[in-house]
Amino acid sequence: MAPTGHHRLRRLAIAVLLLAPAAGLLWVPWYAGADPRLAGTPFFYWYQLAWVPGCGLCLLAAYALTRHDRDDRHDRPDP
């Protein structure tokens, strides 16, 4: 069965959730400065540390979307 628009949108959301941490951390010139500081910590350090829970949340959301997709396939009757 061909994927519907809803399934394509869900797969696109999963791809964005999985690529966001990589894109956010691999583009170093964007966060290579010292300002703004957070409690005296340069931006370079606290930006990277902020991605630790951010990556976890992105992976959790992507997993939830794939799990939901898997459950939808099992609920459909076979043609």
Order of alpha helices (4+ residues) and beta strands (2+ residues): alpha-alpha-alpha
